[in-house]
Amino acid sequence: MNRLAQESSPYLLQHADNPVDWHPWGEAAFALARERDVPVLLSVGYSTCHWCHVMAHESFEDDATAAQMNEHFVNVKVDREERPDVDAVYMAATQAMTGQGGWPMTVFLTADAQPFYAGTYFPPRDGHGLPSFRRVLDSVTRAWTTERSQLLGSAQALSDHIREASQPAGGTHALPADAPARAVDNLRRAYDAQHGGFGRAPKFPAPTTLDFLLTRPDGRDMALGTLRAMLAGGIHDQLGGGFHRYSVDERWRVPHFEKMLYDNAQLTRTLLRAWQYTGDDTFADAARSTLTYLTREMRDATGGFYSAQDADTQGVEGLTFTWTPQEVRAVLPTADADLILAHLGIRDEGDFLDPHRPEYGRRSVPHVAVSADHLAVQHGTTVPEMMARLADLRSRLLVTRQTRPQPGTDTKVLASWNGLALAAFADAARLLRDDTYLETARGIAAFIDTELRLPDGTLRHTWAQGVARVEGLLEDHALVALGHVSLYQAGGDRTHLHRARELWHVVVRDFWNDDAGVFVASGGRAEALLTRQAPGFDSAVISDNAAAALLALWMDRYFDEPGAAERAQRTVNAFAPDMLAATGGFGGLWQVAAFLAAPHAEVAILGTPAERAPLEAIAAMVPLPCVALSYTTPGDDLPVLEQRPGGGLAYVCVGRTCDLPTRDPEVFRSQLEGLQARLDRVEQTQA
């Protein structure tokens, strides 16, 4: 057992029994490297990473490989979810050296943490039968011994490059007026009109880009087409709800099977927005099933949500989620089995094989191969009747699936990703008019306040086994604050809006770089790394700068917070060249740009919950991006509420000019539809 046995991260604990003498990230490891005069071998991954498991079994559990690592290196293991700041710095180094990134990530460092060689997955043997990873270890050891000065020079040059590249390209002027339309045009050129999504396989959900496109009348079709294709594909768990990480093919049929909290939380909100724009209940139903999955399998008893579920079950990728016709027929009568096999495309030849475990054979990933509409015609029944029958059959298969061995769950709770979940459940409560979601959202907020909030109002990043660890990052403070904004909009409790404002003040104090006009990912009180990243590019989660800038604009709308809108504008300006050069990677900042261009609009419904309910139901059906919503009791602690009586009155205001307040639902509907049309016109005039 190595030093990782004292850690709380499930990923680190997975490696606690390796023969490798692993150290957690920290000064002690680098001090030991200086004392021994050896490099640091940094290995970064996460607990639900399939190829991390593969490399661990092939190399880190191998005694000969471990002995070589222990003799020539100080070995450091990092959970990228626990230390995203460390991961980001050395991922930048890996991408600079290799032109690509991913996990597991292996980086060789000097004792002062400067990288000099990197890669991702290294197999145990290459095509010549030689131990490839061990050959890498040999080469690095030889270079350290015989070419040290050249190696150190390369490390210094690479470190300088990473520091320079960690900041935005820089811009001093706002985006041109036609920039959003140009962004839509760029995305359309990459759009797969046949299968949805952007570019070729593998395809990722990209919820921030879809959210931006939903706000654009000229781009909405791409967002809706992508969502419909995803919902029909194997990336969407047809039995249990929720979404797998990404699709390995262009049709969204065969996924990489891990499930992440951040994907499912962000996609829930995207689906809800799609439902608002279309009225298509398919989107609302998918949002509900995703939240049901999260509640069923990802919620801790304390109210927080776990970070991820593994792709593998008992070392076989997708084993829990894939089926053979024989397995279906063992559960259902012949007629029912024939129907669901046709609907979900489950065939003898299958469409998925784990290359590392071929003995399990080819298995099928459930996807919508034949729609309920077509099946209703074939079977001479109505579409609603067929949909109900299929739903029952899917439920019966899910019951059986739940009796199978299940993939592992990373029970680490992250503040930032729980902020995303908080927003998702709050939005669902407001739009779907379901107080169950509201109670779940309140439970998340209470968990964060109880377990992750410090007395000074700042946050810790991670919680596991009852212990909160790691100095809170920008992503934690910004995303939790945005979750509180959504919870205020859903439940009307102004405590949450004031909590968001408190977190905004932390963001400004600890993460704003006024010289560069951007937010940095880790604050002044955090550990000093090679560089402080200022991310604007969306990875799987909305970028730190986009999240902080969106928070800034909500603070401007609700509180007239001094300097907030200016910081959002400066952030967009700083990233403007990057946004125009790589549109698809900046969906979050394009949302900020849309918010900045939108008119200053407010919708308030003031009164008791019972008085507000009929008007809130009307508002739920109208998409109102970038509008400050206040469904609450009268009060004087917000500018939007000052000197406005309640009693179930609704106020619709644009640019400080308001329509006549009303209690009439139809009048209110007309006012909201007029506001929506105005918001769409603002977007359209940029085309």
Phi and psi in degrees as a GROMACS rama.xvg file:
@    title "Ramachandran Plot"
@    xaxis  label "Phi"
@    yaxis  label "Psi"
@TYPE xy
-105.495  -169.972  ASN-2
-66.8562  -16.4428  ARG-3
-68.7752  -13.8461  LEU-4
-62.6421  -19.1054  ALA-5
-90.5428  -0.973073  GLN-6
-88.4159  167.788  GLU-7
-109.042  -15.1834  SER-8
-65.4811  127.014  SER-9
-56.7895  -34.7389  PRO-10
-66.4264  -45.7428  TYR-11
-64.7346  -37.926  LEU-12
-66.814  -27.2318  LEU-13
-60.7456  -24.3639  GLN-14
-106.694  8.89794  HIS-15
-67.5949  -24.4367  ALA-16
-101.605  6.19456  ASP-17
-62.1981  149.072  ASN-18
-69.7322  -12.5784  PRO-19
-67.2144  136.071  VAL-20
-83.5503  74.6118  ASP-21
-72.188  145.122  TRP-22
-117.31  147.04  HIS-23
-73.0277  161.802  PRO-24
-61.7926  134.899  TRP-25
164.173  166.827  GLY-26
-61.4667  -31.3501  GLU-27
-59.4179  -38.936  ALA-28
-66.5114  -42.1937  ALA-29
-72.1759  -32.8378  PHE-30
-64.1647  -39.4094  ALA-31
-65.6379  -38.273  LEU-32
-62.8774  -39.556  ALA-33
-65.6896  -41.7511  ARG-34
-64.1142  -41.5412  GLU-35
-86.2147  -12.384  ARG-36
59.1114  50.2572  ASP-37
-131.681  161.163  VAL-38
-75.0796  167.387  PRO-39
-99.2058  130.989  VAL-40
-100.414  109.508  LEU-41
-98.439  123.041  LEU-42
-117.711  121.25  SER-43
-118.961  133.655  VAL-44
-162.185  -159.943  GLY-45
-155.542  163.195  TYR-46
-69.7619  -24.9692  SER-47
-102.986  16.987  THR-48
-85.0444  115.815  CYS-49
-59.7444  -50.3542  HIS-50
-72.0986  -22.3507  TRP-51
-63.6522  -42.7274  CYS-52
-62.1466  -42.7282  HIS-53
-60.708  -48.4819  VAL-54
-66.2808  -34.8588  MET-55
-61.9843  -46.3507  ALA-56
-66.3397  -40.0849  HIS-57
-75.6144  -37.3679  GLU-58
-118.842  -50.834  SER-59
-74.6777  -18.5272  PHE-60
-96.3439  1.08069  GLU-61
-90.4003  124.183  ASP-62
-62.4285  -40.5981  ASP-63
-67.3577  -42.5766  ALA-64
-64.1215  -43.8419  THR-65
-61.272  -40.0776  ALA-66
-62.7193  -39.7512  ALA-67
-66.0635  -42.1641  GLN-68
-62.4213  -44.5941  MET-69
-67.8472  -33.3936  ASN-70
-72.997  -36.1249  GLU-71
-111.757  -3.70178  HIS-72
-143.881  157.962  PHE-73
-96.3722  120.529  VAL-74
-100.317  124.615  ASN-75
-120.771  129.132  VAL-76
-111.201  131.512  LYS-77
-127.578  134.072  VAL-78
-85.6725  113.445  ASP-79
-63.0118  -25.4246  ARG-80
-77.7233  -31.4577  GLU-81
-77.2883  -34.7831  GLU-82
-127.896  69.1067  ARG-83
-63.0466  -23.2954  PRO-84
-69.2937  -44.0501  ASP-85
-63.601  -46.2165  VAL-86
-57.5798  -44.2704  ASP-87
-63.2763  -41.016  ALA-88
-63.2798  -47.5135  VAL-89
-84.9019  -17.812  TYR-90
-68.1808  -37.9349  MET-91
-60.9345  -39.2191  ALA-92
-66.5976  -43.0398  ALA-93
-62.3982  -43.3526  THR-94
-66.9194  -36.9688  GLN-95
-65.7185  -37.1207  ALA-96
-82.9616  -33.5137  MET-97
-114.529  -15.0867  THR-98
81.863  3.8526  GLY-99
-153.126  168.991  GLN-100
-141.651  178.955  GLY-101
147.779  -179.84  GLY-102
-128.446  143.82  TRP-103
-68.8123  148.038  PRO-104
-114.998  131.079  MET-105
-120.491  120.67  THR-106
-130.899  133.32  VAL-107
-99.9307  129.049  PHE-108
-123.715  153.791  LEU-109
-75.8203  172.047  THR-110
-69.849  -11.1686  ALA-111
-103.774  24.1982  ASP-112
72.7214  19.611  ALA-113
-90.6038  129.77  GLN-114
-80.4864  146.69  PRO-115
-135.309  -12.3273  PHE-116
-156.268  146.024  TYR-117
-155.62  161.808  ALA-118
-168.482  -178.858  GLY-119
-106.81  -113.914  THR-120
-76.4416  126.758  TYR-121
-110.276  120.899  PHE-122
-72.2508  161.034  PRO-123
-71.8815  -25.0454  PRO-124
-141.019  146.256  ARG-125
-96.5612  -172.407  ASP-126
-65.5572  -13.2934  GLY-127
-97.6449  8.30044  HIS-128
80.0298  7.86128  GLY-129
-89.2635  151.689  LEU-130
-72.9464  94.7219  PRO-131
-58.3661  -51.0083  SER-132
-62.491  -41.0822  PHE-133
-66.8747  -30.8565  ARG-134
-67.5537  -37.2603  ARG-135
-59.907  -45.3663  VAL-136
-59.8598  -41.8835  LEU-137
-60.7432  -45.5541  ASP-138
-64.2259  -42.5795  SER-139
-65.7067  -42.4654  VAL-140
-61.8137  -41.7745  THR-141
-65.5088  -43.5809  ARG-142
-64.406  -38.6631  ALA-143
-63.6916  -34.5955  TRP-144
-82.0959  -39.9166  THR-145
-109.588  -18.411  THR-146
-130.07  38.8716  GLU-147
-60.2276  -45.4844  ARG-148
-64.4345  -40.6002  SER-149
-66.1262  -40.6995  GLN-150
-62.6453  -44.4808  LEU-151
-65.8349  -36.0555  LEU-152
-64.0581  -41.6643  GLY-153
-64.3417  -39.7458  SER-154
-62.7113  -41.7181  ALA-155
-64.9117  -43.1073  GLN-156
-64.2099  -41.9548  ALA-157
-65.4671  -40.6915  LEU-158
-62.308  -41.1025  SER-159
-62.6067  -40.7058  ASP-160
-63.4333  -42.3017  HIS-161
-63.8087  -41.0822  ILE-162
-61.6693  -42.5891  ARG-163
-67.6055  -41.9636  GLU-164
-75.193  -14.0858  ALA-165
-75.8671  -8.62024  SER-166
-106.719  155.484  GLN-167
-64.9283  161.598  PRO-168
-58.4873  -29.6542  ALA-169
95.4184  130.611  GLY-170
-150.428  142.321  GLY-171
-111.527  -3.29013  THR-172
-122.328  150.966  HIS-173
-65.4915  159.439  ALA-174
-57.5926  145.521  LEU-175
-62.5279  157.731  PRO-176
-58.7161  -31.502  ALA-177
-92.4233  9.2403  ASP-178
-60.3164  -45.3213  ALA-179
-59.4084  -38.9293  PRO-180
-66.2426  -37.9906  ALA-181
-64.888  -37.0047  ARG-182
-62.9862  -43.6934  ALA-183
-62.235  -41.6709  VAL-184
-61.7608  -42.071  ASP-185
-61.5106  -43.0582  ASN-186
-67.0748  -35.2503  LEU-187
-65.7905  -33.378  ARG-188
-65.8092  -29.1981  ARG-189
-92.745  -6.45081  ALA-190
-73.0216  136.897  TYR-191
-92.3283  97.0139  ASP-192
-66.6328  -21.7683  ALA-193
-82.9227  -41.9511  GLN-194
-116.782  -2.75745  HIS-195
77.7153  164.746  GLY-196
84.4349  -178.368  GLY-197
-127.585  132.334  PHE-198
75.3199  -165.293  GLY-199
-99.863  176.649  ARG-200
-64.3455  149.113  ALA-201
-74.1893  153.514  PRO-202
-113.935  134.578  LYS-203
-110.536  155.251  PHE-204
-63.0959  -36.7025  PRO-205
50.8853  57.2852  ALA-206
-62.6344  -31.2123  PRO-207
-67.119  -36.9096  THR-208
-68.2022  -41.1364  THR-209
-63.3517  -39.4821  LEU-210
-62.1421  -42.7458  ASP-211
-61.7996  -45.6513  PHE-212
-64.9187  -31.9243  LEU-213
-63.8693  -27.3155  LEU-214
-78.4676  -8.91789  THR-215
-108.346  117.438  ARG-216
-56.9773  -29.8954  PRO-217
-86.3085  -2.58354  ASP-218
-127.929  -2.76308  GLY-219
-61.2476  -34.4928  ARG-220
-61.5055  -34.7925  ASP-221
-68.4919  -41.0689  MET-222
-64.3804  -46.123  ALA-223
-67.9786  -39.523  LEU-224
-62.8597  -40.0569  GLY-225
-65.6652  -45.6957  THR-226
-62.5262  -42.393  LEU-227
-63.8285  -39.7697  ARG-228
-65.8909  -40.9647  ALA-229
-63.429  -42.8987  MET-230
-63.4873  -29.5105  LEU-231
-84.9748  -12.8887  ALA-232
-92.3247  176.506  GLY-233
-74.7826  -15.1678  GLY-234
-63.8721  -26.3023  ILE-235
-90.3601  122.316  HIS-236
-69.0759  102.359  ASP-237
-69.0789  -19.7451  GLN-238
-100.915  -46.2653  LEU-239
-102.452  -5.81287  GLY-240
82.1888  161.878  GLY-241
85.7642  179.717  GLY-242
-128.978  139.944  PHE-243
-77.4009  173.863  HIS-244
-66.1768  -50.9765  ARG-245
-161.192  172.396  TYR-246
-104.551  133.969  SER-247
-83.3863  -10.7584  VAL-248
-121.144  169.252  ASP-249
-77.2794  -13.0745  GLU-250
-96.071  5.10593  ARG-251
65.5927  19.8512  TRP-252
-84.6666  -46.6448  ARG-253
-109.251  113.531  VAL-254
-92.6864  166.851  PRO-255
-85.6086  124.592  HIS-256
-82.7265  -6.06138  PHE-257
-64.0393  152.358  GLU-258
-121.67  129.155  LYS-259
-114.349  141.257  MET-260
-59.2316  -41.5811  LEU-261
-65.4081  -39.5992  TYR-262
-61.3622  -48.4385  ASP-263
-70.8862  -34.5912  ASN-264
-67.9229  -47.3937  ALA-265
-66.5274  -42.1583  GLN-266
-67.9584  -30.0373  LEU-267
-58.329  -46.4843  THR-268
-66.2303  -37.6573  ARG-269
-63.4908  -43.2533  THR-270
-62.4772  -40.3228  LEU-271
-64.4511  -38.9958  LEU-272
-66.6585  -39.8684  ARG-273
-61.8293  -39.6769  ALA-274
-61.9657  -41.9354  TRP-275
-61.5691  -41.6976  GLN-276
-73.4682  -27.5509  TYR-277
-111.339  -26.3924  THR-278
73.277  7.27142  GLY-279
-80.2819  113.146  ASP-280
-66.2668  -14.2576  ASP-281
-56.049  -40.1765  THR-282
-70.0518  -42.5985  PHE-283
-64.8397  -40.3944  ALA-284
-63.7992  -39.3321  ASP-285
-66.7458  -37.0555  ALA-286
-63.2044  -43.7577  ALA-287
-61.3938  -45.6063  ARG-288
-66.9713  -31.2907  SER-289
-67.2847  -43.9191  THR-290
-67.948  -33.813  LEU-291
-62.7692  -44.036  THR-292
-58.9128  -48.4008  TYR-293
-59.8893  -42.9189  LEU-294
-67.4465  -37.3868  THR-295
-72.6183  -39.2384  ARG-296
-120.629  -11.9874  GLU-297
-122.32  3.2559  MET-298
-98.9281  130.505  ARG-299
-78.2609  152.972  ASP-300
-60.7505  -22.1839  ALA-301
-82.1167  -7.90613  THR-302
110.975  -16.6837  GLY-303
-81.6762  166.556  GLY-304
-114.982  139.104  PHE-305
-69.6757  164.506  TYR-306
-84.2126  -36.535  SER-307
-167.002  162.626  ALA-308
-122.825  147.294  GLN-309
-70.7695  157.009  ASP-310
-79.8437  -24.9347  ALA-311
-100.897  149.107  ASP-312
-127.355  120.804  THR-313
52.2456  38.9789  GLN-314
80.5148  5.62349  GLY-315
-116.582  121.216  VAL-316
-67.4436  132.722  GLU-317
72.8162  7.81199  GLY-318
-60.7187  -39.1352  LEU-319
-66.2375  -34.1693  THR-320
-96.4767  -13.6277  PHE-321
-101.16  160.924  THR-322
-139.395  157.099  TRP-323
-114.169  157.608  THR-324
-56.5411  -36.6751  PRO-325
-62.6032  -37.7793  GLN-326
-66.616  -36.9219  GLU-327
-68.5038  -43.3319  VAL-328
-67.6113  -22.4339  ARG-329
-73.3226  -15.1882  ALA-330
-103.693  -36.4772  VAL-331
-118.234  150.302  LEU-332
-60.2363  162.12  PRO-333
-55.3442  -49.8232  THR-334
-62.9662  -42.6973  ALA-335
-66.6942  -41.8588  ASP-336
-62.3139  -44.7403  ALA-337
-58.9042  -40.5115  ASP-338
-65.9549  -49.2789  LEU-339
-73.9484  -29.7798  ILE-340
-63.0924  -42.1272  LEU-341
-67.4856  -43.767  ALA-342
-62.2562  -44.3326  HIS-343
-99.4432  7.26518  LEU-344
63.2114  33.963  GLY-345
-89.7292  116.507  ILE-346
-129.983  161.671  ARG-347
-61.0796  -39.9828  ASP-348
-76.0836  -17.322  GLU-349
62.4784  176.652  GLY-350
-137.972  10.0492  ASP-351
-144.745  137.405  PHE-352
-141.552  126.667  LEU-353
-76.0896  112.848  ASP-354
-63.5621  -20.9222  PRO-355
-86.4839  -15.3634  HIS-356
-134.259  62.8194  ARG-357
-64.1357  -16.6006  PRO-358
-65.7195  -16.6251  GLU-359
-82.7358  -8.57798  TYR-360
74.7027  -179.094  GLY-361
-82.2896  133.719  ARG-362
-129.531  162.167  ARG-363
-102.261  140.359  SER-364
-94.6277  119.039  VAL-365
-58.1775  130.136  PRO-366
-150.98  165.605  HIS-367
-81.4  95.3365  VAL-368
-85.3626  -35.9027  ALA-369
-132.374  123.734  VAL-370
-71.3532  160.749  SER-371
-60.4771  -34.9646  ALA-372
-60.6746  -48.0683  ASP-373
-65.5493  -41.2217  HIS-374
-65.5863  -36.0211  LEU-375
-61.3163  -41.9274  ALA-376
-64.3324  -45.5123  VAL-377
-61.7496  -34.8815  GLN-378
-101.782  5.11697  HIS-379
64.4565  40.5443  GLY-380
-131.36  176.06  THR-381
-83.1911  158.435  THR-382
-62.2412  -46.1589  VAL-383
-59.0517  -39.0736  PRO-384
-65.1792  -42.4646  GLU-385
-65.6865  -41.4187  MET-386
-61.5186  -40.3117  MET-387
-65.265  -40.7133  ALA-388
-65.437  -44.7834  ARG-389
-62.895  -39.2582  LEU-390
-61.931  -39.7644  ALA-391
-64.6389  -42.9966  ASP-392
-66.4214  -39.7041  LEU-393
-62.0023  -40.1123  ARG-394
-63.1951  -38.5911  SER-395
-68.4637  -38.2455  ARG-396
-67.1075  -36.8367  LEU-397
-63.0325  -40.6989  LEU-398
-57.6017  -44.0312  VAL-399
-65.394  -42.1783  THR-400
-61.397  -34.0675  ARG-401
-68.2946  -18.1727  GLN-402
-84.4125  -10.5812  THR-403
-74.3738  162.307  ARG-404
-56.0641  139.385  PRO-405
-106.77  152.257  GLN-406
-64.1751  155.226  PRO-407
-68.9589  150.994  GLY-408
-115.201  129.492  THR-409
-80.9091  106.579  ASP-410
-85.2486  12.4296  THR-411
-69.4531  136.731  LYS-412
-109.036  121.842  VAL-413
-105.59  134.367  LEU-414
-59.1159  -46.9593  ALA-415
-63.3804  -47.0102  SER-416
-69.8461  -29.5634  TRP-417
-71.7216  -26.9731  ASN-418
-62.464  -40.111  GLY-419
-63.5265  -42.6196  LEU-420
-65.4845  -39.3873  ALA-421
-57.2031  -46.2245  LEU-422
-64.6283  -39.5227  ALA-423
-64.6529  -48.1984  ALA-424
-67.7946  -36.3612  PHE-425
-65.6979  -44.9501  ALA-426
-61.6391  -40.4625  ASP-427
-63.4455  -39.4187  ALA-428
-61.8186  -43.6425  ALA-429
-70.8696  -43.2001  ARG-430
-85.2268  -37.5425  LEU-431
-93.1956  -1.29487  LEU-432
58.1794  49.9931  ARG-433
-128.638  110.626  ASP-434
-70.5167  -16.8312  ASP-435
-60.7272  -42.2655  THR-436
-65.5579  -36.1213  TYR-437
-63.3619  -41.4595  LEU-438
-66.1238  -37.3941  GLU-439
-63.5755  -43.8982  THR-440
-61.2245  -42.9955  ALA-441
-62.7641  -34.748  ARG-442
-65.2266  -38.6229  GLY-443
-63.7385  -46.7753  ILE-444
-60.3388  -40.8681  ALA-445
-66.4308  -39.8477  ALA-446
-59.8334  -47.3276  PHE-447
-61.0184  -44.1696  ILE-448
-65.1953  -36.7173  ASP-449
-80.3624  -42.2842  THR-450
-102.058  -24.2312  GLU-451
-120.686  -9.88076  LEU-452
-93.495  132.556  ARG-453
-91.1355  163.744  LEU-454
-57.4726  -27.4941  PRO-455
-84.6114  4.92043  ASP-456
92.6936  -8.96768  GLY-457
-81.4238  171.422  THR-458
-118.163  154.695  LEU-459
-91.6691  155.994  ARG-460
-83.1449  -39.0204  HIS-461
-137.081  150.661  THR-462
-136.889  128.977  TRP-463
-153.707  140.697  ALA-464
52.6311  37.0492  GLN-465
79.6722  6.54192  GLY-466
-121.094  129.347  VAL-467
-92.3093  136.333  ALA-468
-140.093  166.516  ARG-469
70.8142  125.109  VAL-470
-53.7959  133.067  GLU-471
-59.9525  140.026  GLY-472
-100.289  173.12  LEU-473
-56.3942  -43.2359  LEU-474
-58.2743  -36.0011  GLU-475
-65.9479  -51.3365  ASP-476
-68.1446  -40.0982  HIS-477
-72.002  -45.3984  ALA-478
-73.2784  -35.9203  LEU-479
-65.5153  -40.7423  VAL-480
-61.7302  -43.8581  ALA-481
-62.5798  -35.5068  LEU-482
-62.4633  -39.8616  GLY-483
-64.6211  -36.753  HIS-484
-60.5154  -46.0009  VAL-485
-63.731  -37.8882  SER-486
-68.136  -36.7671  LEU-487
-61.6136  -45.2384  TYR-488
-62.8829  -29.8835  GLN-489
-83.6737  -40.6066  ALA-490
-111.802  -13.2308  GLY-491
80.7895  3.58254  GLY-492
-82.8368  110.704  ASP-493
-69.2181  -12.5902  ARG-494
-54.9674  -37.9569  THR-495
-71.7574  -35.1551  HIS-496
-68.8001  -37.5645  LEU-497
-70.629  -31.1124  HIS-498
-66.112  -39.53  ARG-499
-61.0799  -39.9682  ALA-500
-65.7986  -38.6497  ARG-501
-61.134  -42.5328  GLU-502
-68.3897  -34.4831  LEU-503
-60.0093  -40.8549  TRP-504
-64.5709  -35.1106  HIS-505
-64.2347  -42.965  VAL-506
-58.4578  -46.1474  VAL-507
-65.7901  -43.4583  VAL-508
-67.7141  -42.98  ARG-509
-102.054  -18.6139  ASP-510
-127.945  -7.14535  PHE-511
-85.7571  128.069  TRP-512
-105.871  100.55  ASN-513
-69.2524  -30.2511  ASP-514
-65.1372  -42.0126  ASP-515
-88.5904  -17.4507  ALA-516
71.2353  33.7039  GLY-517
-143.075  169.911  VAL-518
-98.4404  142.742  PHE-519
-102.234  151.884  VAL-520
-72.0021  -33.4489  ALA-521
-124.452  140.213  SER-522
-84.8498  177.537  GLY-523
-63.6852  -23.7467  GLY-524
-87.9641  -8.8549  ARG-525
-79.3124  165.677  ALA-526
-57.8674  137.213  GLU-527
-78.4894  117.518  ALA-528
-102.243  -171.618  LEU-529
-56.2363  -36.7966  LEU-530
-156.241  159.549  THR-531
-99.3531  112.293  ARG-532
-69.4029  150.445  GLN-533
-127.304  73.514  ALA-534
-73.721  130.205  PRO-535
-118.356  -17.8506  GLY-536
-78.8438  128.961  PHE-537
-73.6165  127.125  ASP-538
-89.345  -127.86  SER-539
-76.3276  -18.7333  ALA-540
-118.012  148.582  VAL-541
-50.737  139.756  ILE-542
-65.2377  155.71  SER-543
-56.8793  -44.7035  ASP-544
-68.6919  -36.3893  ASN-545
-66.4598  -43.9284  ALA-546
-62.1236  -44.2412  ALA-547
-66.1778  -38.6931  ALA-548
-68.8473  -38.2139  ALA-549
-62.5162  -42.136  LEU-550
-60.3044  -41.9509  LEU-551
-56.9946  -42.6798  ALA-552
-70.713  -35.1042  LEU-553
-65.3776  -38.0663  TRP-554
-65.5288  -36.5746  MET-555
-63.4932  -45.1477  ASP-556
-67.5348  -41.9652  ARG-557
-86.1531  -34.822  TYR-558
-120.538  -1.34009  PHE-559
52.0425  40.9672  ASP-560
-61.0871  123.29  GLU-561
-58.2704  131.741  PRO-562
77.7132  -4.86657  GLY-563
-67.9371  -51.1613  ALA-564
-63.2002  -35.8342  ALA-565
-63.0591  -40.8294  GLU-566
-64.9887  -39.5894  ARG-567
-62.1883  -42.7075  ALA-568
-65.7124  -42.6018  GLN-569
-63.8984  -35.3446  ARG-570
-63.5515  -46.8959  THR-571
-62.2983  -42.7236  VAL-572
-58.2765  -41.6069  ASN-573
-63.8802  -33.796  ALA-574
-99.6435  1.47383  PHE-575
-53.5316  -46.429  ALA-576
-60.0172  -39.7828  PRO-577
-67.6902  -39.004  ASP-578
-62.6827  -38.9252  MET-579
-75.9607  -28.6593  LEU-580
-81.6745  -30.4703  ALA-581
-138.731  68.9311  ALA-582
-52.7523  -45.894  THR-583
-64.966  -16.1791  GLY-584
-95.1998  2.89666  GLY-585
-128.757  36.1837  PHE-586
-56.3068  -37.0834  GLY-587
-63.8696  -45.7946  GLY-588
-72.05  -28.2595  LEU-589
-65.6157  -32.9844  TRP-590
-64.4532  -39.5466  GLN-591
-62.2132  -43.7296  VAL-592
-60.8816  -40.3048  ALA-593
-64.535  -39.5089  ALA-594
-63.6896  -44.1644  PHE-595
-62.2199  -34.1503  LEU-596
-80.7448  -18.1132  ALA-597
-73.6739  151.967  ALA-598
-66.8843  154.424  PRO-599
-72.6852  103.379  HIS-600
-124.818  145.445  ALA-601
-136.906  141.583  GLU-602
-129.311  120.564  VAL-603
-123.327  135.966  ALA-604
-124.517  111.92  ILE-605
-113.517  131.469  LEU-606
153.728  -171.282  GLY-607
-72.4042  163.174  THR-608
-53.8745  -39.9676  PRO-609
-67.3497  -38.9528  ALA-610
-68.0535  -32.9188  GLU-611
-81.2873  -24.9924  ARG-612
-52.7982  -47.8843  ALA-613
-62.6128  -36.7988  PRO-614
-75.7596  -36.0073  LEU-615
-63.299  -36.229  GLU-616
-63.4273  -37.5728  ALA-617
-65.4804  -45.0756  ILE-618
-64.1066  -30.0787  ALA-619
-62.6839  -24.7942  ALA-620
-91.4039  -1.74236  MET-621
-116.623  119.83  VAL-622
-71.6218  125.581  PRO-623
-132.908  67.5084  LEU-624
-64.455  146.233  PRO-625
66.8658  23.6626  CYS-626
-114.422  130.885  VAL-627
-75.3464  113.469  ALA-628
-101.769  131.461  LEU-629
-134.619  99.3426  SER-630
-109.129  95.1448  TYR-631
-159.818  -174.464  THR-632
-86.6256  157.458  THR-633
-60.482  153.888  PRO-634
-176.483  171.297  GLY-635
-118.242  17.102  ASP-636
-96.0937  4.78377  ASP-637
-135.295  139.791  LEU-638
-56.0152  -35.9021  PRO-639
-68.6642  -18.0063  VAL-640
-101.596  -10.6665  LEU-641
-61.546  130.187  GLU-642
56.761  32.841  GLN-643
-118.31  122.009  ARG-644
-73.0776  161.029  PRO-645
-99.9796  -125.725  GLY-646
75.4823  20.4361  GLY-647
85.3228  29.0162  GLY-648
-90.9653  140.296  LEU-649
-111.266  138.076  ALA-650
-123.565  129.226  TYR-651
-121.173  117.388  VAL-652
-130.616  139.788  CYS-653
-133.862  125.158  VAL-654
59.0184  38.5016  GLY-655
70.1415  9.01679  ARG-656
-113.529  129.585  THR-657
-115.295  146.246  CYS-658
-67.848  166.359  ASP-659
-63.3113  132.925  LEU-660
-61.8344  149.97  PRO-661
-145.943  152.771  THR-662
-108.682  -3.85267  ARG-663
-82.9961  117.059  ASP-664
-57.5957  -37.1309  PRO-665
-72.6681  -37.7082  GLU-666
-63.7076  -42.9693  VAL-667
-62.5908  -41.6867  PHE-668
-58.8261  -44.2919  ARG-669
-62.5639  -41.1022  SER-670
-63.3411  -42.7232  GLN-671
-67.2389  -40.7592  LEU-672
-64.9166  -33.8958  GLU-673
-65.907  -40.1963  GLY-674
-65.3379  -42.1631  LEU-675
-60.9313  -43.9099  GLN-676
-61.5918  -37.3764  ALA-677
-66.5513  -40.631  ARG-678
-63.624  -40.9883  LEU-679
-64.7438  -37.0262  ASP-680
-65.4353  -37.1097  ARG-681
-59.9439  -44.1329  VAL-682
-65.2335  -41.4605  GLU-683
-68.659  -33.6689  GLN-684
-68.3485  -15.0554  THR-685
-84.3952  -4.42715  GLN-686
